[in-house]
Amino acid sequence: MIGAAFLAPVVVLAELLAPPTDASWRLLHGAGWLAAEILAYVAYVRLIERRRVAELSLDGAGLEWLAGAGLGALLMGLTFAGLLAAGAVHVVGIDRPLALVTGLASDLPASLFEELVFRALLFKICEERLGTWIALAIQAALFGALHLFNPGATLAGAVAVALEAGILLGGAYTLTRRLWLPWGMHFAWNYVQARVISGNVSGTGESHGLLAVVVDGPAWLTGGSFGAEASPIAVALCLALAGLVLRAAWARGQLVPR
């Protein structure tokens, strides 16, 4: 995919220029990574597709992104609340509050990169040829499958990611035809999971965030080594919201027929 070829050097450069430990430098590094992703994508659209980059237009972008971030944070917050109510997790103290700041350096560009690849490139290209529903299924399945390569990945976790994140984020893009809403959701979901409740994120390992949390419930409920996003609570919440989002997209006439 030509678009991915434009974005791939950004990832390589980010890995070579690993962020230093100082918080201010980590934030600066993250800002540079973010800018490089946007510039690479804009270059691809302008030079290869030869069109305006409507999916990154700035009119109303802030409100859309904040709405997405609020929804993403709410979904993960409700998932965690459900696990607390079930006695599957316990808050035992404070861990690393600074993670609330330093986590921005990686979570913002990482979530944008995945949205550029899976929603702005893969989903859009598939939708033009196959229609919304088939494109939604393809990008959701591939998005879930990609998470099988993480160290603590499980098949159940990958399926959960495909069902919740793949469908919800694809639906959010379908509704607005812009990246701000799905990017905000994606970022806040990961940020709250890693930087607030110190949980595993898609099997990448335990994070250290604001709260020190002990997970002692059954893996089928908590998500086990994959993290809370593999919990049936998270899947149910995200699918419910995805249904509402896709219904709104249908009502707006945003679905593309096969």
N, C-alpha and C positions, 0 to 999 in steps of 0.2 A: 504494500500500500504506500503510495507516494507521500501521503500526509504523514504517516508514521516515520518515513525516512527523514522528513524535515524535523521531527521531534526527537528522534533517537539520539542525535549528537548532544542534545540538551541533557539527557540522562547520563550519558557517558561523562560529560564535562562536570556535572554535579557530583558524580562519584569520585572523579579525580581530584576535585577541589573540595574535599570533605570539610564540613563546617568545624571550626575550632571550638574549644570548650567554652570560651567566654560568651556570655549570653548575648551581648551586643553584636559580636561578630557573627554569631549563629543567625541572628535576625537579619543582618545585612546579607549574609550568604543566601538565606531563604528568599529575600526580596529579589536578589539577582537571579536566582533560579526561576522565580515566578515571572519576572520580566522576560527572561530568555524563552520560556515556554510560549508566552503570548506573542512575542515577536516572531518566533518560528512558525506558529500557526497562522498568523496574519500574512506572513510571507508566502506560505503555501497557498492560502486562499487567493491572494492577489495575483501571484505569479502563475499558478497552475490552474485553478478554477476560474480565475479572472472575473471575480465578482466582489461586491462589498461584503464585509464581514458582519452580517446582520446579527449573527448569534452572539457577538461580543459588543453590540452597540451599547453605548453608555446611557441612553435615555431610560431613566427608571431603573438602572442596574443596581443601585444601592439598595433600594427597597426590595427588589426581587431577591437579591442575595441575602439580605437580613431575614426575609420571610423564610427562605430555605434554611438558613442557619437556625432560626427559631424552631422550625419543624423538626430538623435533624436532632437538635438538642432535646426537644420534647420527647421524641420517639425513644432515644436512648435513655433519657431520664425515666420514662414510664417503664421501660424494660427493667432497669435497675430497681425501681420501686417495686415492681412485681416480684423480682427475685428476693428483695429484702422482706417483703410480706410473706413469702413462702419459706423464709428462714434458710434460703440457699446461700446467701452471702451475708457478711457482717462487716460493718465499719468499725475498725478498732483504733483509729487515731488519724493523725496527719502524717503524710509521707513527704512529698517534695513539692511545696507550693510554687517554686520557681518554674516547674514544668508547665504551668499555665501560660508562661511567657515564652520560654524556649521552644515549647511544642509547636508554636505558630510557624517557626522556621521550616519545619518539615511537613506539617499537616496541610498548610495552605497550598504549597506547590505540588505536593503529592496528589492531593484530591483533584486539583485542577488538571494535572497531567492525565489522570484516568478519565476525567470527563471529556477532555479533548479527544482522546483516542477512541473511547467507547461510544459516546453520545454524538459529538460533533463530527467524527469521521465514520466509524463503523456503522452506527445506527443510521445516520443520514444517507450514506451511500446505499445500504441495503434497502432502506425505505423507498428510495427513488426507483428501485427496480422491482421490489417485491411487496410493497405496501407496508403499512404501519405494524400490523399484527405479526407478520413473519419476521420483520426486522427487529421488533421488540423481543421475540423469542430467541433469535440468533444472538443478539448482543447480550442478552441476559445469560444465555447458556455459556457463552465464551467468557463473560465476566466472572461467572462462578467457577468455570474450569481453570481460569488463570490463578485463582486462589489455592488450587491444589498443590502448587509448587512451594507454598510457604512451609516453614519447618514443622509447625504443629498442625498442619492442615488435616482435615478429615473430609470424607465424602459428604457426610451430613452437613458440615459447615459450608462446603462449596455449593451444595444444593440450596441451602438457606440464603446464601449471598445472591445466587441467581434469582431466587423467588422474591426476596425483599428488595435488595439494592438494585439489581438489574431491571426489574419491572418498575419499581417506584421512580428511580432516577430517569429511566427511559420515558416513563409517563410524564415526568416533570418537564423534560425537554420537549416532548410532543405538545404539551399544553401551551408552553410559552414560545417555543422555537428559538430559545435563547439558552445560554449556559448558566446564567446567574442563579436561577432557582435550584437546579440539580447540584451545582457546585456548592452552594451554601449548605444544602442538605448533607452532601457527602462529607464536607469538611467538619461540620458540627457533630455528625454521628461519630466519626473517628476521634475527634478532639475530646468530646465528653467521655468516650469509652477509655481513651488512653490517658488524657491529661487531668481528668477529674476523678474518675473511679479506678484508675490504675489497672485497667483490665487488659487481657490479651486482645489484640486487634487482628482478626483474620488469621490466627495461628502464627503470628510473627514473634510471639514471645511476650512475657509479662512486662507491662510498662510501669513506670513510677510517676504517679501524678499527685494531685492534691490529697486525696484520701488514701489511707492504708486500709485495704479491703481483704478480708479472708473469704475465700470461696470454698464452702464445704458441702454444697448440695450435690445431687446426682448430675453427672455429665449431660444426660439427656435434657435436663432442665436448664442448667447454667451455660451450656455450650462447651464445657470441658476445656481442652487445650486450645480450641479454636477461638473462644471468647463468647461474650454475651450475644453477639449477632447470630450465633447458631442456636440460640434459645428459641423454643417455640413461641415464647412471648413476643420476641422481636419479630419473628416471621409473621405472626398474626397481626400485629400492629401495623407493620409496613404494608402488608397486602391489603389491609382495610383502607389505608390512606391511598395506596396505589389505585384501588378501585374507584375512589372518589375523584382522584386526579384524572384518570382516564375517562371517566364519565363526563367530567367538565370539558376535557379535550374534544370528546365526541360532540357535545352540545355546541361547542364553538366551531365545529366543522374542521378540526385540525387533523383528523385521521385521514391518511392517504390510502385509497383502495388498492388492491393488488393489481 
